[in-house]
Structures are given as C-alpha cells and as structure tokens.
Amino acid sequence: MRAAVILAHPNEDSFSHELARRAVAGLTAAGHDAELVDLAAIDFRAAMSPEERAAYHGDQPVLDPLVHTQVDLVRSAEALVFVYPTWWSGLPALLKGWLERVMVPGVGFRFDERTGKIRPGLTNIRHLVGISTYGSPKWYVKAINDNGRRTLMRALRLSCGFRTSRHWLGFYAIDSADDHARREFASRVERAMAEL
C-alpha cells in the first residue's frame, strides 16, 4: 500500500515531526511505501492565489507545479495520514491551504455530468488517518467540536467514499504532558501505523 504522510508544522524539532517520523517507521515496518511530505520544508504556500481561484472551476484548476506534485501523490496513494498540531481549535493554515489548493474539482471531488451533484474524487483512498496534538484536555476539545478532526474525518471522507476507514490518534493536554506520556503516544502512533 502507498501512504502519503502529510506533516503540517513549521518547526523541525516539534513533537509533530517526531510523530510523523514514527508514523512513517510504522508504515515502513509493515511493508508499506510511505512518503513523508513536510509542507513547511517544501515551502508549500497556504494561500490560494487570485489566479488559482479564477481557474478553480475551469479545465485546469491546478496552476502551481508544486501543487501538481501533491495531486499526483494523492492520486497514487491508498492511505492519507495527516500529522499536525491543533491550533485555534482547528487545522493549521498550512494544512487548510493544502486541502484548498490540492483537493480541487477533478481531484478531491467531481461533478456528475448528468445530475450536477458532487461525487467522490478520491475513490483510491482506503484509509484516512489523523494524528494531532492538543493543548487542551479531551473534554474541552470535544465540547468545541474538534474542527480539524471533523474536516478530515467527515468532510474529506465524503471525497473518498464510505468504505474508507478512519483512524484518529489524538494527544490531549500536551502542554502539561511529561516526556513519558509523549514517548508512549509516539509508540502508540508507530504501532497503529504498523497495523494499518
């Protein structure tokens, strides 16, 4: 299975980077082909340009060669793994921008020519995985609806189809967690990816 691990954190020494490395290690140990995409390291631009917005509903909605590379990766993958910190109760701008610029018509979804209704564009994806850290405790995250998780596990899943499995690994109250708790969670991520 080919897995794309999408990492959205600007600091190389972050815990998110460690989690992404552990996710790749687990996938690789299980014999999967895992490609890590560090969005900050490749200078992925979060904001859609005016030209991209104008092209969005046209025949060629992808204008940037870097976005083309991401589209090719998504189309060849069977698993999408997202690793990011939850900031302001949602996805970091870098990951939100990746979704907006990569999951364009013809990629993330398509329009049925007969009915005009939206149909899934990512039918090749069999597994969606979210790995996120939170500053707040789980009860608080749940109370405010966990917007990043909802975006990936609900909205993006509609682009894949209902047979796509969903897996969520959340590390809550990271601000008060000790090194032991962090190591345990990182090990949990690696084991979960090895069992995917």
C-alpha positions in Angstrom: 0.0 0.0 0.0 1.2 3.5 -0.7 0.7 6.1 2.0 1.2 9.8 1.9 2.1 11.3 5.3 1.2 15.0 5.3 3.0 16.9 8.0 1.9 20.5 8.9 4.2 22.1 11.5 6.9 24.7 10.8 9.4 23.7 13.4 11.7 20.7 12.6 12.2 20.0 16.4 8.5 19.8 17.1 6.7 16.8 18.5 4.6 16.7 15.3 7.8 16.0 13.4 8.6 13.1 15.8 5.1 11.7 15.3 5.4 11.9 11.5 8.7 10.0 11.7 7.1 7.4 13.9 4.2 7.1 11.5 6.5 6.5 8.6 8.5 4.0 10.6 5.4 2.0 11.4 4.1 2.0 7.9 7.5 1.0 6.5 7.9 -1.8 9.1 4.6 -3.2 7.9 5.9 -3.2 4.3 4.1 -0.2 3.0 5.5 2.5 0.8 5.3 5.7 2.9 6.2 9.1 1.5 6.5 12.0 4.0 5.6 15.4 2.8 6.8 18.2 5.2 4.7 21.1 3.9 6.9 23.7 5.6 10.1 22.2 4.4 8.9 22.3 0.8 7.7 25.9 1.1 4.1 24.9 0.3 2.1 28.2 0.1 -1.1 28.0 2.1 -2.9 30.9 0.4 -4.7 30.3 -2.9 -3.7 33.0 -5.4 -6.3 35.0 -7.3 -5.2 33.2 -10.5 -5.8 29.8 -8.8 -9.2 30.9 -7.6 -10.1 32.1 -11.1 -9.0 28.7 -12.5 -10.7 26.7 -9.8 -13.8 25.7 -11.8 -12.0 25.5 -15.1 -10.5 22.6 -17.0 -7.1 23.2 -15.4 -7.6 24.1 -11.8 -4.0 23.4 -10.7 -1.5 26.0 -11.8 1.4 25.6 -9.4 3.9 22.7 -10.2 4.3 22.0 -6.5 0.5 21.5 -6.2 0.7 19.2 -9.3 3.2 17.1 -7.4 0.8 16.8 -4.4 -2.1 15.9 -6.7 0.0 13.1 -8.3 0.8 11.8 -4.8 -2.8 11.9 -3.6 -4.0 10.1 -6.8 -1.4 7.3 -6.3 -2.0 6.8 -2.6 -4.2 4.4 -0.8 -3.8 6.0 2.6 -3.6 9.6 3.6 -2.1 10.3 7.0 -2.2 13.8 8.4 0.1 14.9 11.3 -0.5 18.3 12.7 -1.0 20.4 15.9 -4.5 21.6 16.6 -4.2 25.4 16.7 -7.2 27.7 17.4 -9.5 24.7 17.6 -8.7 23.6 14.0 -6.2 22.8 11.3 -3.0 25.0 10.9 -3.3 27.4 8.0 -0.6 25.3 6.1 -2.8 22.2 6.1 -6.0 24.0 5.4 -4.3 25.7 2.5 -3.0 22.3 1.3 -6.6 21.0 1.3 -7.9 24.0 -0.6 -5.2 24.0 -3.2 -4.9 20.2 -3.8 -8.5 19.0 -3.3 -9.8 20.9 -6.3 -12.6 19.8 -8.7 -11.4 16.7 -10.5 -9.1 15.7 -7.6 -11.0 15.8 -4.3 -14.4 15.6 -5.9 -16.1 15.7 -9.3 -19.4 16.9 -10.6 -21.7 14.3 -12.1 -22.3 15.4 -15.6 -25.9 14.2 -15.7 -27.1 15.5 -12.3 -24.6 18.1 -11.4 -24.2 16.6 -8.0 -20.8 16.3 -6.2 -19.3 12.8 -6.4 -16.2 11.5 -4.6 -12.9 12.0 -6.4 -10.6 10.1 -4.1 -12.0 6.6 -4.5 -8.4 5.2 -4.4 -8.1 6.2 -0.7 -8.8 3.2 1.6 -7.6 4.7 4.8 -7.8 8.2 6.3 -5.6 8.8 9.4 -5.4 11.9 11.6 -2.7 12.3 14.2 -3.0 15.6 16.2 -1.8 17.2 19.4 -3.9 19.5 21.5 -3.1 21.9 24.2 -6.5 21.3 25.8 -7.8 18.3 27.6 -10.1 15.9 25.7 -13.3 17.0 27.3 -12.7 20.6 26.2 -11.8 19.6 22.6 -14.9 17.5 22.4 -17.0 20.4 23.7 -15.8 22.7 20.9 -16.4 20.1 18.2 -12.8 19.3 17.3 -13.0 21.1 14.0 -9.8 19.7 12.4 -10.9 16.2 13.1 -14.3 16.9 11.6 -12.8 18.4 8.5 -10.6 15.3 7.9 -12.7 12.5 9.2 -16.1 13.7 7.9 -15.7 16.3 5.1 -12.6 14.7 3.4 -14.1 11.2 3.9 -17.0 12.2 1.7 -14.4 12.7 -1.1 -13.2 9.2 -0.6 -16.4 7.2 -0.1 -18.0 5.5 2.9 -15.8 2.3 2.6 -12.8 4.4 3.5 -11.7 3.5 7.1 -11.0 6.3 9.5 -8.4 6.3 12.3 -7.9 9.1 14.8 -4.9 9.4 17.2 -5.2 12.4 19.5 -2.7 13.5 22.2 -4.6 15.8 24.5 -3.3 18.3 27.1 0.2 18.2 25.6 1.2 21.4 27.4 1.2 19.6 30.7 2.3 16.1 29.5 5.6 14.7 30.6 8.3 13.0 28.5 7.0 9.6 29.4 3.5 10.4 28.1 4.9 11.8 24.9 7.0 8.6 24.3 4.0 6.4 25.0 1.9 8.3 22.5 4.7 8.2 19.9 5.0 4.5 20.3 1.2 4.2 20.0 1.3 6.0 16.7 4.0 3.8 15.3 2.2 0.6 16.4 -1.1 1.9 14.9 0.5 2.6 11.6 2.2 -0.8 11.5 -1.3 -2.4 12.0 -3.0 -0.2 9.3 
